[in-house]
Amino acid sequence: MGKKLSTANLEAGYPTVEAALKHLSFEIRHARSVGCPVLKVIHGYGSTGTGGKIRTAVRRRLWEMQVKKQVKAVIAGEDFSIFDENTRLAFQLCGELRRDSDLERRNQGITLIVL
């Protein structure tokens, strides 16, 4: 339960969608290689106010990975709550997550991945 939470900022430097997805793949591989059970991804919400291209593409990729059982669970920031089943699973694997500043904030600019 004491394992560390890892964070990946995919929006830094205003990358293209393709570059952000490559960075996501790298961060997932790296988190797994160091034994990190949960990866927090910062992808932003998008400057248009309707959900950006990176956010949409990242979430689509992660949900595909979940369906293929390549990740255990995907938690959208707006669902990151003590009342969410996947959040409780993530707490069991990474106790540090209980103190995360985005818990209960409904932050649409992040997504958590249970590896």
URTA-V559439 format. One record per residue. N is the residue number from 1. PHI is phi in whole degrees, 0 to 359 (* if undefined). PSI is psi as a letter, one per 40 degrees, with the letter a starting at -180 (* if undefined). D_CENTER is the distance of its C-alpha to the mean C-alpha in Angstrom with 1 decimal. Layout:
n=<N | N>
phi=<PHI | PHI>
psi=<PSI | PSI>
d_center=<D_CENTER | D_CENTER>
This chain:
n=<1 | 2 | 3 | 4 | 5 | 6 | 7 | 8 | 9 | 10 | 11 | 12 | 13 | 14 | 15 | 16 | 17 | 18 | 19 | 20 | 21 | 22 | 23 | 24 | 25 | 26 | 27 | 28 | 29 | 30 | 31 | 32 | 33 | 34 | 35 | 36 | 37 | 38 | 39 | 40 | 41 | 42 | 43 | 44 | 45 | 46 | 47 | 48 | 49 | 50 | 51 | 52 | 53 | 54 | 55 | 56 | 57 | 58 | 59 | 60 | 61 | 62 | 63 | 64 | 65 | 66 | 67 | 68 | 69 | 70 | 71 | 72 | 73 | 74 | 75 | 76 | 77 | 78 | 79 | 80 | 81 | 82 | 83 | 84 | 85 | 86 | 87 | 88 | 89 | 90 | 91 | 92 | 93 | 94 | 95 | 96 | 97 | 98 | 99 | 100 | 101 | 102 | 103 | 104 | 105 | 106 | 107 | 108 | 109 | 110 | 111 | 112 | 113 | 114 | 115>
phi=<* | 272 | 291 | 281 | 274 | 250 | 234 | 235 | 262 | 271 | 265 | 299 | 81 | 53 | 286 | 286 | 300 | 300 | 295 | 295 | 292 | 296 | 297 | 302 | 300 | 300 | 296 | 295 | 300 | 296 | 301 | 297 | 294 | 260 | 78 | 281 | 277 | 223 | 241 | 264 | 251 | 259 | 241 | 77 | 258 | 109 | 285 | 280 | 85 | 244 | 96 | 283 | 295 | 294 | 304 | 297 | 292 | 297 | 295 | 300 | 298 | 294 | 293 | 297 | 296 | 293 | 299 | 279 | 63 | 275 | 226 | 285 | 200 | 236 | 241 | 294 | 305 | 288 | 256 | 287 | 211 | 297 | 271 | 268 | 301 | 292 | 296 | 296 | 299 | 298 | 301 | 297 | 272 | 214 | 301 | 302 | 298 | 297 | 256 | 295 | 295 | 269 | 299 | 70 | 264 | 55 | 282 | 284 | 268 | 227 | 215 | 253 | 240 | 268 | 274>
psi=<e | e | i | i | h | i | h | h | h | e | e | h | e | f | i | i | d | d | d | d | d | d | d | d | d | d | d | d | d | d | d | d | d | e | f | h | d | h | h | h | h | h | e | i | d | i | e | e | e | e | h | i | d | d | d | d | d | d | d | d | d | d | d | d | d | d | d | e | f | e | i | d | i | h | h | i | d | e | e | g | i | e | e | h | d | d | d | d | d | d | d | d | d | g | d | d | d | d | e | h | e | e | h | e | e | f | h | e | e | i | h | i | h | h | *>
d_center=<18.6 | 18.9 | 16.3 | 14.3 | 10.7 | 9.6 | 8.1 | 8.1 | 9.7 | 10.2 | 12.6 | 15.1 | 18.4 | 17.9 | 17.3 | 18.2 | 15.8 | 17.1 | 16.5 | 12.9 | 12.4 | 14.5 | 12.6 | 9.3 | 11.8 | 13.3 | 10.4 | 9.6 | 13.4 | 13.9 | 11.6 | 13.6 | 16.8 | 16.7 | 15.9 | 12.6 | 11.5 | 8.0 | 5.5 | 4.0 | 3.7 | 6.8 | 8.4 | 11.1 | 13.0 | 15.9 | 19.3 | 21.1 | 19.8 | 19.1 | 15.6 | 15.4 | 15.7 | 12.6 | 10.4 | 12.5 | 12.6 | 8.9 | 8.5 | 11.9 | 11.2 | 8.4 | 10.9 | 13.6 | 12.3 | 12.1 | 15.6 | 16.8 | 15.7 | 13.9 | 10.9 | 11.9 | 9.6 | 6.8 | 6.7 | 7.2 | 7.9 | 11.5 | 11.5 | 10.2 | 13.8 | 16.3 | 17.7 | 14.8 | 15.6 | 12.1 | 11.5 | 14.9 | 14.1 | 11.3 | 14.0 | 16.5 | 14.7 | 13.6 | 16.1 | 14.9 | 12.0 | 15.0 | 15.9 | 12.7 | 14.0 | 11.6 | 12.7 | 15.0 | 14.6 | 13.3 | 11.3 | 10.7 | 9.5 | 5.9 | 3.2 | 2.7 | 4.5 | 8.1 | 10.0>
